[in-house]
Amino acid sequence: MASKERTTVEQKIKEQLSVEEAKQILFDMIRIRELEEASAQQYSEGKIRGFLHLYIGEEPIAATILPLLKPQDQFFGTYREHAHALMKGITARSIMAEMFGKVEGCSKGRGGSMHIFDLSKSFYGGNAIVAGHLPLAIGMALANKMQKNDLISICFFGEGAIAEGEFHESMNMAKLWKLPVLFVCENNYYAMGTALERSESQTNLIEKAKSYKVEAKRVNGRNVAEIKEAAKQAIDFVRSEQQPYFLEAQTYRLVAHSMFDSQQYRSKEEVEYWKKHHDPIAEYIHQLKCLGWVNSNEIKEMQDKAKTEMDDAISYAQAGTTEDFQSCMQDVLIGEY
């Protein structure tokens, strides 16, 4: 990063964050990274089964935006939702136990990695169908509006969802009915495995949102201060104006789409370049060090604390309870045909 650009970034941090806020976001980013790396290790050992989609490289978005919400604001996400669950207040123990398929998990072990859900935290998934949760988010926003309860719903999704009909239907209805919902697009440019320019004739996602007359803004998904400023404005707008807002955070997955992905759609050199030069945690640490807001000892303490938390979560999950076969049909609605 050029000296002038670095100075601008650091100045923005000073404008948007206190020292304590900046440190908390860094710690949360480190916690997310540790959770995801621990999950990958447990998956490789066969303790987590099914599918596993990691958030490595996208940490600043969840770590910065989710703490700005009220606890009762409803969250809707995709299957890449571990970080969001952690930031919405679901414990690492509960998340890890869920991925292990244990009763102590937040979905009693029935949802696994892709379907984390916790009503007590207003966390509504973990939804596997691409863009399938957008209509759910606007439905909740409609309920909030009708109840006049000052809550908003927030919906995270990747840019691949924008190619789906549900996106366009939801944007149109959200604006037409003036619904308090914040759409956050985490644009990592590859969706599942197809580059944005190969799947979309219009790659300017902001223009797609604006075509429905929805307020929209784009931010650098690695820039904590920029995310904080834009997200706060967006959340305040949605809550006060009772209108939808579209926020695009441009980011980059530093890992495969899922643990089954061989990444044939992008070169190893490209991924290594991003890891070496644009790891968001390394970038943010450098920025805070330049400001004199953190030192190496503090960072080591954060890393050790996060690792201890995740080691404890793994131990908790391993000691958890596997559901008894006789109770498997409990809470399952069986209709007559």
Secondary structure per residue as TSV (DSSP state, phi and psi in degrees):
chain	resnum	aa	ss	phi	psi
A	1	M	-	360.0	130.8
A	2	A	-	-64.1	153.6
A	3	S	H	-59.5	-43.1
A	4	K	H	-64.9	-42.7
A	5	E	H	-64.8	-41.2
A	6	R	H	-62.1	-41.4
A	7	T	H	-61.1	-40.6
A	8	T	H	-63.9	-43.8
A	9	V	H	-62.5	-45.8
A	10	E	H	-65.1	-37.1
A	11	Q	H	-64.4	-38.6
A	12	K	H	-64.7	-38.2
A	13	I	H	-61.5	-44.2
A	14	K	H	-64.1	-32.4
A	15	E	H	-74.0	-36.2
A	16	Q	H	-99.6	-21.9
A	17	L	-	-131.2	144.4
A	18	S	-	-82.9	168.1
A	19	V	H	-59.7	-43.9
A	20	E	H	-66.5	-40.2
A	21	E	H	-62.8	-43.3
A	22	A	H	-62.5	-41.7
A	23	K	H	-67.5	-39.0
A	24	Q	H	-64.2	-41.9
A	25	I	H	-64.0	-41.2
A	26	L	H	-61.0	-45.8
A	27	F	H	-61.4	-41.3
A	28	D	H	-65.8	-37.3
A	29	M	H	-63.1	-41.1
A	30	I	H	-66.1	-40.8
A	31	R	H	-59.8	-45.1
A	32	I	H	-60.5	-46.6
A	33	R	H	-61.1	-43.6
A	34	E	H	-65.3	-40.1
A	35	L	H	-61.2	-44.7
A	36	E	H	-69.6	-39.9
A	37	E	H	-68.2	-37.3
A	38	A	H	-65.5	-39.0
A	39	S	H	-64.0	-42.1
A	40	A	H	-62.3	-40.1
A	41	Q	H	-65.4	-44.2
A	42	Q	H	-67.2	-32.9
A	43	Y	H	-66.6	-43.4
A	44	S	H	-63.3	-28.2
A	45	E	T	-87.1	1.1
A	46	G	T	81.7	11.7
A	47	K	S	-88.0	-23.4
A	48	I	S	-110.5	130.1
A	49	R	-	-119.9	175.3
A	50	G	S	82.4	-137.7
A	51	F	-	-104.2	152.9
A	52	L	-	-143.7	118.5
A	53	H	-	-117.2	120.7
A	54	L	-	-100.4	157.4
A	55	Y	-	-107.9	11.6
A	56	I	T	-62.6	124.0
A	57	G	T	105.5	-15.7
A	58	E	-	-112.8	10.1
A	59	E	H	-54.5	-38.8
A	60	P	H	-60.8	-27.6
A	61	I	H	-67.8	-57.3
A	62	A	H	-64.5	-41.7
A	63	A	H	-65.5	-26.3
A	64	T	H	-94.8	-41.6
A	65	I	H	-79.8	-46.9
A	66	L	G	-60.4	-38.7
A	67	P	G	-66.1	-12.2
A	68	L	G	-80.6	-12.9
A	69	L	S	-81.8	159.4
A	70	K	-	-73.6	149.8
A	71	P	T	-56.0	-31.2
A	72	Q	T	-87.0	-10.0
A	73	D	S	-61.1	135.2
A	74	Q	E	-89.0	133.9
A	75	F	E	-107.7	136.5
A	76	F	E	-128.7	128.8
A	77	G	E	-137.6	-176.9
A	78	T	-	-93.2	-166.6
A	79	Y	S	-77.5	-5.8
A	80	R	-	-99.9	66.2
A	81	E	-	-122.5	7.0
A	82	H	H	-57.4	-45.1
A	83	A	H	-63.1	-42.2
A	84	H	H	-65.9	-39.0
A	85	A	H	-61.8	-44.7
A	86	L	H	-61.4	-41.7
A	87	M	H	-76.1	-17.2
A	88	K	T	-90.2	2.5
A	89	G	T	101.8	2.2
A	90	I	-	-76.0	132.3
A	91	T	-	-71.6	154.3
A	92	A	H	-60.6	-35.6
A	93	R	H	-58.5	-48.5
A	94	S	H	-65.8	-39.6
A	95	I	H	-66.0	-48.6
A	96	M	H	-65.5	-41.0
A	97	A	H	-62.2	-36.8
A	98	E	H	-64.5	-43.0
A	99	M	H	-67.2	-27.8
A	100	F	T	-79.4	-7.2
A	101	G	T	76.4	28.7
A	102	K	B	-98.7	151.4
A	103	V	T	-58.8	-29.8
A	104	E	T	-72.5	-5.6
A	105	G	S	-70.0	162.0
A	106	C	T	-65.0	-23.0
A	107	S	T	-112.4	25.0
A	108	K	T	59.9	25.2
A	109	G	T	82.3	1.5
A	110	R	S	-91.3	-16.6
A	111	G	S	-96.1	-36.8
A	112	G	-	69.7	-163.9
A	113	S	G	-57.7	-37.5
A	114	M	G	-85.3	-13.1
A	115	H	G	-132.6	48.2
A	116	I	-	-66.4	133.8
A	117	F	-	-151.5	136.1
A	118	D	B	-152.5	103.0
A	119	L	G	-61.9	-34.7
A	120	S	G	-65.5	-21.4
A	121	K	G	-105.6	9.7
A	122	S	T	56.0	38.4
A	123	F	E	-109.6	107.6
A	124	Y	E	-103.7	41.8
A	125	G	E	96.8	160.6
A	126	G	E	49.7	70.8
A	127	N	-	-122.1	128.6
A	128	A	-	-84.4	-28.2
A	129	I	S	-78.1	123.2
A	130	V	T	-58.5	121.4
A	131	A	T	73.2	-0.4
A	132	G	T	-67.1	-19.6
A	133	H	T	-91.1	-9.7
A	134	L	H	-62.7	-44.8
A	135	P	H	-62.3	-31.5
A	136	L	H	-65.1	-40.8
A	137	A	H	-65.1	-41.1
A	138	I	H	-74.4	-27.9
A	139	G	H	-64.1	-41.8
A	140	M	H	-67.0	-38.0
A	141	A	H	-63.1	-38.0
A	142	L	H	-64.0	-42.9
A	143	A	H	-61.5	-42.7
A	144	N	H	-61.2	-42.4
A	145	K	H	-64.8	-42.6
A	146	M	H	-67.2	-34.5
A	147	Q	H	-85.2	-9.3
A	148	K	T	52.9	48.9
A	149	N	-	-103.3	5.1
A	150	D	-	67.1	16.0
A	151	L	-	-97.1	158.0
A	152	I	-	-126.5	159.1
A	153	S	E	-106.2	149.6
A	154	I	E	-130.1	134.0
A	155	C	E	-126.4	117.8
A	156	F	E	-99.8	139.9
A	157	F	E	-159.5	162.2
A	158	G	E	-89.1	169.0
A	159	E	G	-65.8	-19.4
A	160	G	G	-62.8	-27.6
A	161	A	G	-66.9	-22.0
A	162	I	G	-71.3	-17.4
A	163	A	G	-82.2	-6.4
A	164	E	S	-94.2	150.2
A	165	G	H	-62.0	-32.2
A	166	E	H	-60.6	-32.7
A	167	F	H	-62.3	-49.9
A	168	H	H	-67.7	-40.5
A	169	E	H	-62.8	-42.0
A	170	S	H	-70.1	-41.6
A	171	M	H	-62.9	-44.8
A	172	N	H	-62.1	-47.8
A	173	M	H	-68.4	-38.3
A	174	A	H	-60.7	-40.6
A	175	K	H	-75.9	-42.7
A	176	L	H	-61.0	-39.8
A	177	W	T	-97.4	2.2
A	178	K	T	55.0	65.4
A	179	L	-	-101.6	139.6
A	180	P	-	-81.5	81.4
A	181	V	E	-135.5	136.0
A	182	L	E	-105.2	117.8
A	183	F	E	-93.1	122.1
A	184	V	E	-117.1	113.3
A	185	C	E	-97.7	116.0
A	186	E	E	-90.7	92.9
A	187	N	E	-86.7	100.9
A	188	N	-	-102.4	10.0
A	189	Y	S	75.8	-9.5
A	190	Y	-	-123.8	-2.6
A	191	A	T	46.0	-129.7
A	192	M	T	-74.5	-42.6
A	193	G	T	-173.9	20.5
A	194	T	S	-123.3	125.2
A	195	A	-	-60.2	144.9
A	196	L	H	-54.1	-44.0
A	197	E	H	-70.3	-12.9
A	198	R	H	-92.2	-11.2
A	199	S	H	-117.8	-16.4
A	200	E	-	-126.9	127.4
A	201	S	S	-72.0	-30.8
A	202	Q	-	-111.4	106.4
A	203	T	-	-90.1	-5.9
A	204	N	-	-83.0	97.4
A	205	L	H	-69.4	-27.8
A	206	I	H	-61.5	-39.5
A	207	E	H	-65.7	-33.7
A	208	K	H	-62.6	-44.5
A	209	A	H	-65.6	-43.1
A	210	K	H	-66.9	-22.4
A	211	S	T	-65.1	-19.8
A	212	Y	T	-99.4	11.5
A	213	K	T	63.0	30.0
A	214	V	-	-93.1	133.2
A	215	E	E	-59.2	138.3
A	216	A	E	-149.1	150.0
A	217	K	E	-150.9	149.9
A	218	R	E	-113.3	139.0
A	219	V	E	-133.4	159.8
A	220	N	E	-76.9	113.9
A	221	G	T	-70.0	-0.2
A	222	R	T	-104.0	-7.0
A	223	N	-	-100.7	101.7
A	224	V	H	-59.1	-46.2
A	225	A	H	-64.3	-40.5
A	226	E	H	-65.8	-41.5
A	227	I	H	-63.0	-46.5
A	228	K	H	-58.8	-48.2
A	229	E	H	-61.7	-48.8
A	230	A	H	-68.5	-41.1
A	231	A	H	-67.0	-40.6
A	232	K	H	-63.0	-43.6
A	233	Q	H	-62.1	-42.2
A	234	A	H	-65.3	-46.5
A	235	I	H	-63.4	-43.5
A	236	D	H	-62.1	-40.4
A	237	F	H	-63.8	-49.3
A	238	V	H	-59.6	-43.7
A	239	R	H	-71.2	-42.2
A	240	S	H	-82.5	-37.6
A	241	E	H	-93.3	-9.8
A	242	Q	-	53.5	51.9
A	243	Q	-	-139.2	154.5
A	244	P	-	-75.4	159.8
A	245	Y	E	-145.8	142.4
A	246	F	E	-116.7	121.2
A	247	L	E	-119.0	120.4
A	248	E	E	-101.9	124.1
A	249	A	E	-111.3	111.2
A	250	Q	E	-79.6	123.7
A	251	T	-	-142.2	-169.2
A	252	Y	-	-156.2	125.1
A	253	R	-	-72.4	123.9
A	254	L	S	-88.4	0.0
A	255	V	S	-130.1	175.5
A	256	A	-	-66.7	163.7
A	257	H	S	-56.0	-45.0
A	258	S	S	-146.7	176.4
A	259	M	T	-67.7	-13.9
A	260	F	T	-93.8	-2.3
A	261	D	-	-88.1	123.3
A	262	S	-	-87.8	-2.8
A	263	Q	-	57.6	44.4
A	264	Q	T	-71.3	-12.9
A	265	Y	T	-85.2	-7.9
A	266	R	S	-145.0	152.4
A	267	S	-	-78.6	153.9
A	268	K	H	-63.7	-34.3
A	269	E	H	-63.2	-39.8
A	270	E	H	-63.4	-46.7
A	271	V	H	-63.6	-42.9
A	272	E	H	-65.2	-35.2
A	273	Y	H	-61.1	-45.8
A	274	W	H	-65.8	-40.3
A	275	K	H	-62.1	-40.9
A	276	K	H	-75.8	-40.0
A	277	H	H	-107.1	-18.9
A	278	H	-	-135.3	30.8
A	279	D	-	-66.9	118.7
A	280	P	H	-64.2	-30.3
A	281	I	H	-70.6	-44.0
A	282	A	H	-63.0	-41.0
A	283	E	H	-62.1	-45.0
A	284	Y	H	-68.3	-40.3
A	285	I	H	-58.9	-44.3
A	286	H	H	-60.7	-42.4
A	287	Q	H	-63.6	-44.2
A	288	L	H	-69.3	-34.1
A	289	K	H	-65.9	-40.1
A	290	C	H	-63.6	-31.0
A	291	L	H	-79.6	-13.2
A	292	G	T	77.7	21.3
A	293	W	S	-88.8	-22.6
A	294	V	-	-139.3	158.7
A	295	N	-	-128.4	174.4
A	296	S	H	-61.3	-36.8
A	297	N	H	-64.3	-41.4
A	298	E	H	-64.7	-40.4
A	299	I	H	-63.9	-42.4
A	300	K	H	-62.1	-39.7
A	301	E	H	-63.0	-41.6
A	302	M	H	-61.9	-45.3
A	303	Q	H	-63.7	-42.9
A	304	D	H	-64.9	-41.4
A	305	K	H	-65.1	-42.0
A	306	A	H	-65.7	-41.0
A	307	K	H	-65.3	-40.6
A	308	T	H	-61.4	-41.9
A	309	E	H	-60.6	-43.9
A	310	M	H	-75.5	-34.1
A	311	D	H	-62.4	-40.5
A	312	D	H	-64.0	-39.9
A	313	A	H	-63.3	-39.9
A	314	I	H	-65.3	-44.8
A	315	S	H	-61.0	-41.6
A	316	Y	H	-62.2	-44.3
A	317	A	H	-66.1	-41.5
A	318	Q	H	-63.4	-34.5
A	319	A	T	-86.1	0.2
A	320	G	S	-71.6	177.4
A	321	T	-	-102.3	131.4
A	322	T	B	-83.8	134.9
A	323	E	-	-60.4	136.9
A	324	D	-	-68.7	137.0
A	325	F	G	-56.2	-36.0
A	326	Q	G	-65.8	-21.1
A	327	S	G	-100.3	4.1
A	328	C	T	-62.0	-28.6
A	329	M	T	-90.0	-1.0
A	330	Q	T	-65.9	137.8
A	331	D	T	70.3	10.1
A	332	V	-	-102.3	123.5
A	333	L	-	-87.9	122.0
A	334	I	-	-113.1	115.8
A	335	G	-	-89.5	162.5
A	336	E	-	-100.7	134.7
A	337	Y	-	-113.7	360.0
